[in-house]
Amino acid sequence: MFEQKPYAPSCDKNTDPILEVLKLYLPEQKSLLEFGAGTGQHAIAMAPHFPNIVWTISDREENHKGIQLWLQDFPRVNLRGPLSFDIDRDTFPEGHFDTVFTANTLHILSWEQNLKLYSLLGESLPNESLFLVYGAFNYNGNFTSESNQRFEQWLKNRDPKSGIRDFESVSSELFKVGFDLIRDHEMPANNRLLVFKKCR
Ligand SMILES: C[S@@+](CC[C@H](N)C(=O)[O-])C[C@H]1O[C@@H](n2cnc3c(N)ncnc32)[C@H](O)[C@@H]1O
């Protein structure tokens, strides 16, 4: 039976701006793990730009079928996965990763799940590794736009444990597990792309 690929319209909008930033950081990297890849559209669009990288897609198992449908239509030589990586159930995926990329996940995860993710990153990634995070963030406890404030309400209605994370809290918790903030990129539509490096 014909199966329809899941489609995330936001990926079409944000892929190019994200790609431009990733190009600043990924030329020397070799092995990237994508956390919470969703449909897999980011991986499929971006992996061909980084032939130096083996890009491994991960997400909860419920999303794997959709990712596989995308991979069937758009096979990429440097894509692997999808691997199962549910922060509540799974250990950190096996393999040597020097980069972790994630988009629009920290505000979906509860704060406890955020802390678990950071702890696993601190334990599992070698020094010099990069952690690149795209999404909406608050600064000094404030929304950066009315649209982000509305987005927060939508998130909370869906799951009260979700919510836009504070830039300061994310940075300080990641610092505790060995990551320094390298750069905070302003992105379209009131989003940010934060770049952390494992220094300790
Ligand atoms: C808003 S979607 C973002 C998907 C994709 N990165 C994008 O930008 O379109 C949030 C993702 O977080 C994942 N997610 C939610 N809870 C998770 C958990 N406990 N462990 C791992 N991933 C989780 C979902 O499966 C989903 O793919």
The ligand as a MOL file (V3000), in Angstrom:
LIG
                    3D

  0  0  0     0  0            999 V3000
M  V30 BEGIN CTAB
M  V30 COUNTS 27 29 0 0 0
M  V30 BEGIN ATOM
M  V30 1 C 9.0460 19.5180 17.4670 0
M  V30 2 S 9.7450 17.9910 17.0330 0 CHG=1
M  V30 3 C 11.2250 18.5040 16.1850 0
M  V30 4 C 11.5670 17.5670 15.0730 0
M  V30 5 C 12.6890 18.0520 14.1460 0
M  V30 6 N 13.9480 18.1330 14.8470 0
M  V30 7 C 12.3260 19.3920 13.5140 0
M  V30 8 O 12.9640 20.3950 13.8020 0
M  V30 9 O 11.3920 19.3860 12.7060 0 CHG=-1
M  V30 10 C 10.3500 17.3720 18.5770 0
M  V30 11 C 11.0530 16.0390 18.4960 0
M  V30 12 O 11.4460 15.6530 19.8190 0
M  V30 13 C 11.3000 14.2600 19.9270 0
M  V30 14 N 11.1530 13.8480 21.3170 0
M  V30 15 C 10.1230 14.0870 22.1490 0
M  V30 16 N 10.3150 13.4690 23.3200 0
M  V30 17 C 11.4890 12.8120 23.2300 0
M  V30 18 C 12.2020 11.9550 24.1000 0
M  V30 19 N 11.7210 11.6280 25.2980 0
M  V30 20 N 13.3930 11.4600 23.6930 0
M  V30 21 C 13.8660 11.7730 22.4530 0
M  V30 22 N 13.2280 12.5750 21.5790 0
M  V30 23 C 12.0400 13.0700 21.9580 0
M  V30 24 C 10.0360 13.9540 19.1270 0
M  V30 25 O 9.9460 12.6080 18.7740 0
M  V30 26 C 10.1770 14.9150 17.9570 0
M  V30 27 O 10.8320 14.3150 16.8740 0
M  V30 END ATOM
M  V30 BEGIN BOND
M  V30 1 1 1 2
M  V30 2 1 2 3
M  V30 3 1 2 10
M  V30 4 1 3 4
M  V30 5 1 4 5
M  V30 6 1 5 6
M  V30 7 1 5 7
M  V30 8 2 7 8
M  V30 9 1 7 9
M  V30 10 1 10 11
M  V30 11 1 11 12
M  V30 12 1 11 26
M  V30 13 1 12 13
M  V30 14 1 13 14
M  V30 15 1 13 24
M  V30 16 1 14 15
M  V30 17 1 14 23
M  V30 18 2 15 16
M  V30 19 1 16 17
M  V30 20 1 17 18
M  V30 21 2 17 23
M  V30 22 1 18 19
M  V30 23 2 18 20
M  V30 24 1 20 21
M  V30 25 2 21 22
M  V30 26 1 22 23
M  V30 27 1 24 25
M  V30 28 1 24 26
M  V30 29 1 26 27
M  V30 END BOND
M  V30 END CTAB
M  END
